[in-house]
């Protein structure tokens, strides 16, 4: 991914330590590993005490848990966008290791902070539905890669299993704190009206009013048919085009900051 980024002279970026960085030693431990209230301390520190930065960290933790990446010691941001800029998920080489092992400690930002963007939760729930199952979306996305199949079936099944764990974790948070404290509304997006923005708006309505789920799915099918000539019955094609890689579903949630 870094090979496709603009040069530092054009778009300067900085590397920032992950608040949930690991000790990287056999004897040492980090505070978050022994203090279940660690997130309260993080919330008081800049730049996590305002804006979307902490929510973006939680997005990143969910992405890392799904892929099994325990090595997220730093993240990067473009300096041009200030504190509200999106995170760059560089260095994912440790991802997709052992498909049989789910390292729940990667989810510490989520389990300790018990908060998530509404748009992220929508995408997670959508990818847990049988017709948009995450493993199916990934399999279809990677089928066109020159190195196909890229991921083994065990890794694809692990995605579904881990996604279920994320949703169960969120369910416990909601039960403990209530949905208003857990599900956080994203920053207001651009007022420019586009097909993509209208679909995102419908997605937010779906989260607030589950009875509108069927209408949203119809909108997805219609958008698919209009934009890429596919059959309206093929909603998976829309997701396949929207999710060429797993990270897209998280990156799009933070594209506005």
C-alpha positions in Angstrom: 0.0 0.0 0.0 2.8 2.5 0.9 4.1 2.2 -2.7 1.0 3.9 -4.0 1.0 6.8 -1.5 2.2 10.2 -2.6 5.7 11.2 -1.7 6.4 12.8 1.7 7.3 16.0 0.0 3.9 16.2 -1.6 1.8 14.8 1.3 3.7 14.7 4.6 2.5 12.1 7.1 3.6 11.2 10.6 3.8 7.9 12.5 2.0 7.8 15.9 2.3 5.0 18.5 -0.8 3.0 18.9 -2.2 3.6 22.5 -2.7 -0.2 22.7 0.8 -1.0 21.6 2.2 -4.4 22.8 5.2 -4.8 25.1 7.2 -6.8 22.6 9.0 -8.6 25.4 8.6 -11.9 27.3 8.6 -10.2 30.7 7.1 -6.7 30.2 3.5 -5.7 30.0 1.7 -2.5 28.9 -0.8 -0.7 31.1 -3.8 -1.7 28.9 -3.0 -5.4 29.5 -3.5 -5.1 33.2 -5.8 -2.1 33.6 -9.4 -2.7 32.4 -10.1 1.0 32.8 -7.2 2.0 30.6 -9.6 3.6 28.0 -10.6 6.2 30.5 -7.0 7.4 30.6 -6.8 7.4 26.8 -9.9 9.6 26.5 -8.2 12.3 28.5 -5.2 12.5 26.3 -4.7 14.4 23.1 -5.6 13.6 20.3 -8.1 11.1 21.7 -10.0 13.5 23.9 -12.0 15.0 20.9 -13.0 14.3 17.4 -13.0 10.9 15.7 -9.5 9.7 16.5 -10.4 7.2 19.2 -13.3 5.8 17.1 -10.8 5.4 14.2 -8.5 3.5 16.5 -11.4 1.1 17.4 -12.2 0.7 13.7 -8.5 -0.2 13.1 -8.6 -2.7 16.0 -11.7 -4.4 14.5 -9.9 -4.7 11.2 -6.8 -6.1 12.8 -8.9 -8.7 14.8 -10.7 -9.8 11.7 -7.3 -10.4 9.9 -5.5 -11.7 13.0 -2.9 -8.9 13.0 -1.3 -8.5 16.5 1.5 -6.1 15.3 -0.3 -2.7 15.1 2.4 -0.8 17.0 2.0 2.5 15.0 -0.4 4.1 12.6 0.1 7.0 10.3 -1.9 10.1 9.3 -1.5 12.8 6.7 -0.6 16.1 8.4 -2.6 18.1 5.9 -5.9 17.0 7.5 -5.0 17.8 11.1 -6.5 15.9 13.9 -9.6 14.9 12.0 -7.7 13.0 9.3 -8.2 9.3 8.6 -5.7 6.6 9.7 -3.4 4.9 7.3 -3.4 1.1 8.0 0.2 0.4 6.9 2.2 -2.8 7.6 -0.4 -5.6 7.6 2.2 -8.3 7.1 1.3 -10.2 10.3 -2.3 -10.6 9.2 -3.9 -13.9 8.2 -1.5 -16.1 10.2 -3.3 -18.9 12.1 -6.9 -19.2 11.0 -7.7 -21.4 13.9 -6.7 -18.9 16.6 -8.7 -15.7 17.4 -6.5 -13.3 19.4 -9.2 -11.5 21.4 -6.6 -9.1 23.0 -6.5 -7.3 19.6 -10.0 -6.1 20.4 -8.9 -4.4 23.6 -9.8 -0.9 22.3 -13.3 -2.1 21.6 -13.8 -4.1 24.8 -12.4 -1.4 27.1 -13.9 1.7 25.4 -17.2 0.0 24.4 -17.9 2.4 21.6 -18.2 2.2 17.8 -19.2 4.4 14.9 -22.7 3.9 13.7 -21.6 3.5 10.1 -19.0 0.8 11.1 -21.7 -1.1 13.1 -24.0 -1.0 10.0 -21.3 -2.5 7.8 -20.5 -5.2 10.3 -24.1 -6.2 10.6 -24.6 -6.1 6.8 -21.5 -8.4 6.4 -23.0 -10.8 8.9 -26.1 -11.4 6.9 -26.3 -14.6 4.8 -26.7 -12.8 1.5 -23.7 -10.5 2.1 -21.5 -12.8 4.2 -18.0 -11.5 4.7 -16.3 -14.7 3.6 -18.4 -14.7 0.4 -17.6 -11.0 -0.3 -13.9 -11.6 0.2 -13.9 -14.8 -1.9 -15.6 -12.9 -4.8 -13.4 -9.9 -4.4 -10.2 -12.0 -4.5 -11.3 -14.3 -7.3 -10.1 -11.7 -9.9 -6.7 -11.4 -8.3 -3.8 -12.8 -10.4 -2.7 -14.7 -7.2 -6.1 -16.2 -6.6 -7.2 -17.7 -4.3 -4.9 -15.6 -2.0 -6.7 -16.7 1.2 -7.5 -20.3 2.1 -11.0 -21.4 2.9 -10.0 -21.7 6.6 -9.0 -18.0 6.6 -12.3 -17.0 5.0 -14.3 -19.0 7.5 -12.2 -17.3 10.3 -13.5 -13.9 9.0 -17.1 -14.9 9.6 -16.3 -16.4 13.0 -14.4 -13.4 14.2 -17.0 -11.0 12.9 -19.5 -12.9 15.1 -17.2 -12.3 18.1 -17.1 -8.6 17.4 -20.9 -8.4 17.3 -21.2 -10.3 20.5 -18.7 -8.0 22.2 -20.8 -5.0 21.0 -23.9 -6.7 22.3 -22.4 -7.0 25.8 -21.4 -3.4 25.7 -25.0 -2.3 24.7 -26.4 -4.5 27.4 -24.1 -2.9 30.0 -24.2 0.7 28.9 -27.1 1.1 26.6 -27.0 1.8 22.8 -26.8 5.6 23.0 -23.5 5.3 25.0 -22.0 2.6 22.6 -23.2 3.5 19.1 -21.7 6.9 18.2 -23.0 9.0 15.3 -20.2 9.8 12.8 -19.2 13.3 11.8 -21.6 15.0 9.4 -20.6 14.2 5.8 -20.4 16.6 2.9 -23.8 18.0 1.8 -23.0 17.2 -1.8 -25.7 14.9 -3.0 -24.5 11.8 -4.9 -25.7 8.3 -5.4 -23.1 7.1 -2.9 -24.1 9.7 -0.3 -27.8 8.7 -0.7 -26.9 5.1 -0.1 -24.9 6.0 3.0 -27.8 8.1 4.2 -30.1 5.1 3.7 -27.6 2.9 5.6 -27.8 5.2 8.6 -31.6 5.1 8.5 -31.5 1.4 8.4 -29.4 1.4 11.7 -32.0 3.6 13.3 -35.0 1.9 11.9 -34.5 -1.9 11.3 -37.8 -2.2 9.5 -36.3 -0.2 6.6 -33.8 -3.0 5.9 -35.7 -4.4 2.9 -36.0 -0.9 1.3 -32.2 -0.4 1.7 -31.5 -3.7 0.1 -33.7 -2.7 -2.9 -31.7 0.5 -3.2 -28.5 -1.5 -3.3 -29.8 -3.7 -6.0 -31.0 -0.8 -8.1 -27.6 1.0 -7.7 -25.9 -2.2 -8.8 -28.1 -2.5 -11.9 -27.7 1.2 -12.9 -24.0 1.6 -12.3 -22.5 -1.7 -13.6 -25.2 -3.4 -15.7 -25.6 -6.3 -13.3 -28.9 -8.0 -12.5 -30.8 -6.3 -9.7 -30.9 -9.7 -8.0 -27.1 -9.7 -7.6 -26.6 -7.5 -4.5 -23.2 -9.2 -3.9 -21.8 -7.5 -7.0 -22.4 -4.1 -5.4 -20.4 -5.1 -2.3 -17.7 -6.8 -4.4 -17.1 -3.5 -6.3 -17.3 -1.6 -3.0 -15.0 -3.9 -1.1 -12.0 -4.9 -3.3 -10.2 -5.6 -0.1 -11.4 -6.2 3.4 -10.0 -2.8 4.7 -12.4 -0.8 2.4 -15.4 -1.4 4.7 -13.5 0.2 7.5 -11.6 2.8 5.6 -14.8 4.2 4.1 -16.2 4.8 7.5 -13.4 7.2 8.3 -12.9 8.9 5.0 -14.7 11.9 6.3 -12.4 12.1 9.4 
